[in-house]
Amino acid sequence: MTAYSPAEAAARSGFSIDTLRYYEREGILSPIARNASGRRVYSDNDLGMLDFLRCLRDTGMPIERLRRYGELCRDPQTIPERIALLREHADAVEQQIEQLHRWRARLGDKLAWYQGQAADTTGAEG
């Protein structure tokens, strides 16, 4: 098993050391093992969890939902609840994607309009 210092875990996960501590304190991340001198030591499993938490955060999952997911992950009997929570989040992400597509189309329409205006202006001068 590979062990990582907080600085290494922060660098690998993309979270700050303060965020790692916050996630542990809030129960989003399971309690982290400590070495003989009491310093936190992150495992490959911890980094895997942090990687997925990064995905959830980057897709807009609120802290309260992250906390709930972290709690559920500590109980092996909660797989159905985890599935429900992740399915709900996936649906929300899909709605965000659809909204982004609508906004992109609207932006494209406005760009086309401006490009038409610019062409008309350029053509009038020449």
N, C-alpha and C positions, 0 to 999 in steps of 0.2 A: 504494500500500500504506500502510495506517495503522500507525503505530508507537505503542506504549503503554509507559509507564514501568512499573516494577514495582508502584508504588502503584495506577496505573490498572488494571493487569492483575488485581491482587488485588481491587480494588473490583468489577470486572466479573465476575470468576470466583467470588467468594465465598470464595476461599482466602486465607489470610494470606500475607504476603510470605515468612515462614519456610517455609510449606508449599510455595510455588512454588520456592524454592531447594532444599528437600528433594527435591521431585519431579524437579528437574533433576539434582541430585547422584546420586540413586538410579536414574536412567535411565528413570523413569516418563515424563518429558517429555523430548523431544529437547533437545540443547543450544540455549540461547537466544542469538540474535544479540546483538552488543554494538555500541554506538555508538563514535565516535572516542575518547571519553574512557573507554571500557571498561565503561560501564554497560549493564545488560541492557535490551534493547528487544524487547517482545513484539509479534508480528504478529497479524493476524486469524486466521490458521491456528492459531497457538499458543492463542488464546482459544477457538477451536472445539474444539481438543483438550482444553483445560481444562474446557470445558462438558461434554464427554462423560465425562471423568474424574470430574467432580462427580456425574454420573448414576450411574456405576459405584460410586463411594464411597457415595453415598446409598442405593444398593440393596444395600450390604453386601459389595462385593467386597474381599477382603483385599489388603493392600499387596503381598504377593508376586505375586498375580495381576495387579495393576495394573502392577507392574514388568515382568512377562512380556508384557502387552499393549503397553506402551510399547516394549519391545525389538522385538516383532513389527512394530509400525507403522513402524519404521525400514527394514524390508526389504520392498520391493514384492512379493516372491515368497512372502510368508507369509499371503496372504489365506485359504487353507484353514485354517491354524492359528488365525487370528483368528476365523474363523467358528466353529470348534470351541470356542474359549475362550468366546466370547460366547454360544453356544448353551448351553453348560454353565452359565454364570452365569444365563441366562434361565430355565433349568429350576430352578435353586436359588431364584430370585426367585418363581417360580410356586409352589414348595413353601411358601415363607414366606407367600405370599398365602393359600394354602389353610389353613395353620395359623392365621393371623390370623382367617379366617372361622370356624374351629372355636372359637377363643377368644371371638370376638364372640358367637357363639351361646350359649356357656356363660355368658358375662357377662349376656346377655339373660335366660336362664333364672333366674339368681340374682336379677336385678333384679325379675323378675316374682314370684318367691317372696317377696322382701322387700316388694314392693308389696301382695301378698296378706296378708302378716302385718300390715302397717300398716293396711290396710283392716279387718281383723278386730279389731285393737286399737282403732281409732277407733270402729268400730261398737259395740263392747262398752261403751264409756264413754258413748255417747249414748243 
